[in-house]
Amino acid sequence: MIDLSTTYMGLQLRNPIIAGSSGLMNNVEYLKELEEAGAGAVVLKSIFEEQIRHESESFLQSDHEKAREWKTTFNEAVQQHPYAYEEAEAYVNSFAKEHTLDRYLAFVAKAKQTLKIPVIASIHCVSQYDWSYFAKRIQEAGADALELNIYVLPSDIKRSGAENEQVYFDVAEQVKQQVTIPFSLKIGYYFSSVVHTITKLSESGASGLVLFNRPYHPDIDIRELEISTGQVCTTFDDYLHTLRWVAILSGMVKCDICASTGIHSYDVVIKQILAGASVIQIASALYKQGPDVIPGMLKGIKTWMEIHNFETIDQFKGMFSQKNIENPAAFERVQFMKLYSRIE
């Protein structure tokens, strides 16, 4: 009897396929479709730090009753007490934050009421914002777990690598102090020492690491002579980068690994689990193939397990991690001549 159940961040999942956070994941009816298609868990659409900041600015420019009241009070206060500007600005940011958060919390609560599978909320962080407060409120709304999507592009010449990396640890520490539900860190690979930093992050209190987030890439339109958006969805070959690092890191980290990026078929799901991932996330596959991609993946995994006489996921999880294979250097070969060393 084939058993696809597994655990991730202490959560019991009926199978290792998680519907990852994307623009599709903001509709409870669609989430229900994913559950019916067989998803093991869902990650809700992220609440963005940039979104909160934008809504603070929009609030100031709106004709909202509270905005009019605030602007009148603000102008009077600044005239009488110029030093009060920062306090007033903090107030409007707080109001906008609450307004944005309330909508998201209602969505989390509705998703939990509707679904039987685990619901993972998502926060998209680019700095050391007040994420501990958000995380606590999301937990109160009923989320089973939280995914912190942290992306710090190391493009500021004034910031060192250590300063950029510290943001990840600070966010994890803030959230750890406020919640009891498990949380994961969805991260990129822009680190000066990937293995060192990620193994340290696995000791930060996070219950899972999602490898890796995939930022949008800019492109240049040579016809219109303007900046454009590059390829949004992943391709079938994009999983290879993640596969290498899952295999290398799975025997080193102190928490679960969720593989992400470029997973479009059942065979790649199997490969990531063989490398050491506990679960995988799909997003682009849902855009391209819809919820029906999930039952196809599950059928493929079951058939493969039957052929190879595996009854559970744990029986083959990590078989091809770097620590378990005869030639650990295989996952570290990056140059053509290393791979084809017999060529003279």
N, C-alpha and C positions, 0 to 999 in steps of 0.2 A: 504494500500500500504506500503510494507516494505521499509524503507530507511536505508541503512547501512552507510551513510556518517557520517563523524566525523571530528573533528579538532585536530591537534597535532602541538604544537609549533606555533600556528597561521596559519598553513597550512591547506587548505581544502583537505581532503582525501575522496575518494569515498567509502572506507571501512577501517576498522581498521587493516588490515593485511599488515604489512611491511616486505619486503624481507630484512633480516638483512645482515650486512657486512660479507663476507666470501670469500674464494678463488674462488667461483663460480661467484662472482660479478665483475669480471674484463673483461667482454666481453659484448660489446654493443648488439650483437645479442641475447645473453642470457637474457639480461635485457629487450629486446623487447618481448621475449617469456613470461617473468614474467608479463609484462604489459598486454599482450594479454590474459594471464591466469586469470587476475583480481586483481593483486597486487595493494594495495592502494598507495604505495610509494616504493622506493628502496633505500638502503644504499649501496654505492659503496664499493669495496674492499679498505681496509685501506692503507694509506701510513704510513709506520712504521718508527719510530725514529731509530731503529736498522738498518733498510735498508739504511738510509741516512749515518749513520756512516760507515757501511760496504762499501758503494760505495765510500766514501772518501778514505778509505784504498785501495780499488781496483784501484781507479784512480791513486794513487801514484805508483802502481806496473804495470800499463798498458803501452802500447806503443802509447797511444793517443798523437797526436801532441801537444796538450796543456799540457799534462803531461810531455813530454820530455822538452818542453820549460820551464815549471815551475821548474822541477828538476835542470836544468842548472842554471836558475836564482837563485833558492833557495840556491844551493851550493856556488855560488859566493857571495850571500848576507850574508850567515852565516860566510864565511871566513872573510869578511870585517867588518861585524857588527853582532857579535854573539848574541846580544840582540834582533835581528830581527826575531828570530825563531818563536815566538808566532804570530807575524804579518803574516809571511809566511804561517804558519799552518792555520791561520784563512782564508787566501785566498783560499787554496785548499779545505777547508771545505765548503766555500761559493760556489765555482764552482761546487762541487759534489752535494750540496744541490739544486742549480739551475737546474742542469742536471736532477736530480730525480724529482724535482717539475714540470719541464716543461712537462715531459711525463705524469705526473698525471693530470696536468691542461688540456692537450689535451684530455685526456680520459673524464674528467668532461664535457668539452665543447661538445664533441661528444655525450655523453649521453643526455645532455640537448637538443641538436638539434634533437635527435631521439625520445625521450620519451615525452609523454604528462603528465604523472604523476610526482609528486614531486621527485626530485633527491637530495639525501642527501649525501654529501661527508663525508669521515671518516678519522680521524687522530688518530693513535695509539701512545699514549704518555707513557713514563716510567719515565720522569724527567721534570724539568723546562727548556725545550728546547725553541728555538725561534719560538714558535707556533703562536704567533700573526702575524708574517710575512706570514707564510704559510696560515693561516686562511684568511687573507686579499686577497692574490692571488687567493685562491679557490673561494672566493666570486666574484672576478672579472671575473673568468672563467664561472660564471653563476649558481653555485650551489644554490638550493633553501634553503638549511640549511646545518648545519655542525654537525657531531657527533664526540665528543672528547672521545675516548676510553682510559681512564686513568687507568693504572694498576701498583700500587706500592706494590710489595710483601714485607711485613714487616719482612724481614729476617735478616736485618742488626742490630746487637746488639748495635751498636754505635748510632743508630738513634731512637729517641723516637717516640711514637705514634703520638704526636702532630706535629713533624717534617714531618713524612710521610703524614699526612693528609693535611699539609699546601701546599704540591705539588698540590693537587687538586684545592685548592682555588687560588693559584698563576697562574695556567694554565687558569682557568676560567677568572681571572681578566685580564690577558694579552690579551686573545681573545676578551673579552667584549669591550676593548678599541679600537679594530681595525675593528670590523665588525658590520654591521647593520642587516645581516641575522640572523635568530634564530639559536641557537646552543644548543645541548644537551650534557650531561655528561653521558657516559656509564661507570658505576663503579662496583666495587666488594663490598664485605661485610666485608673486613678485617679492621674494625674500632673498636676502644675500646668501643665506644658508637654509635651504628648504627643509631638510631633515631636522636640523637643530631646532629651528623655530616651531615647526609643526609638532615635534615631540614635546616641546615645552608647552605648547598650547593644549596638548592632550592632557596635561597635568594641571590645567588652569581651573578645573571644575566643570568643564564641558563634558557632556555624556556622549557626544558624537562630533565627528568632523566630516563635513561635506566637501569632497574634492572633485572638481573645483568649481567656483562660480565662473561664469563666462560673461564678461562685460561686452557691451556693444563696441564694435570697432569702427572708427571713422574711415572713410574712403574719400577719394577726390574724383569728382565728376569732371572729366576733361572736356566734355562738350559744353556744359553750362558754366564751367570754371567756378565751381563751388564745392564746399564740403558736403559730403553725402554720408549716408549710413551704409556700412559694409554688410556682409552677410549676417543676417539676424539669427537664423536657425542653424543648428549644427549639421554636419554631414556625417556619413557613415564611418569615416576614418578618424573623426575627431576624438574618439574614445582612447586612442593609443597613448596619448600623453598622460591621461589619467591612469590608464592601466599600469604604466611603469611605476608611477608614484604610489599607487595603492599597493602594488606588490612589494615595493621597497619599505613602505611605512607600516604596513599591517602588522608586522612582527615587532614593531618598536613602540607604537603609541599605546596609551593607557585608556583608550575609549574606542567606541565603535567607529567604523568608517562607512560612509555612504558615498558610493561612486556616482559621479554626475558628468555630463557632457558627452554628446555623441552616441547615446544609447538608443538605437532604433530597432533592434531585433533581439530575439531570445538568445542567440549565440553570444552576443556581447554581454548580456546579463550574466550568463554562465561564466564567461571569461573574468568578469570583475569579481565574482564570488570566488572563483578559483584563485584569484590574486589576493583575496583576503577581505573583500568588502562584505559587510553584513547585509546591506541593502543597496539598491540603486534608485536613482531618480530619473524620470523622463519628463521632458517638456516639449522639445522640438518635435519629438515623435507624435505627441498629441496634436500639435498644430498641423502636422503633415498627414497623419493617418486617423486622427480622432480617437475616441475611447476604445474603439474596436481593436486597436493595436494591443491592448492589454490581454484579452483572452488568447490572442495568437501567441503572445510571448509565453503565457502560462502553459499553453499546450506544448510549445516547443521545449520548454524546460522539463516538463514531465516526461515527454518522449525521450529526451536525452538521458534523464536520470534512469529511466527503465532500461535503456540500452546498456548503460554502464553500471547497472545494479546498485544504484544509490537510492536509499529510501528517504533520507532527510537532507536538508541543506547543509547541516553541520558536517556531514560525512565528507563533503568535498570542499567546504569553505577553507581557503588558505592553502590548498594543496600546492599551488604554484606561487606562493609568496616567496620572497627572496630568501627567507630563513629556512624554507622547506625544500628548495630544489637543490639538485646536485651541483649545479653551476651558478652560484649566486651572482656572478659577474654578468650574467646574461641581461639583467635588467639595467645594468650600468653602461652598456655599450652605446656610445653615442656617435662614434665616428665610423665611417665606411670601412676603413682599414682594420679597425678593431673587430668589426662584425665579419668581415671577409679576410681574416688574417692569413689564410692560405694563398691568397693572391699575391704573386711576387711583382 
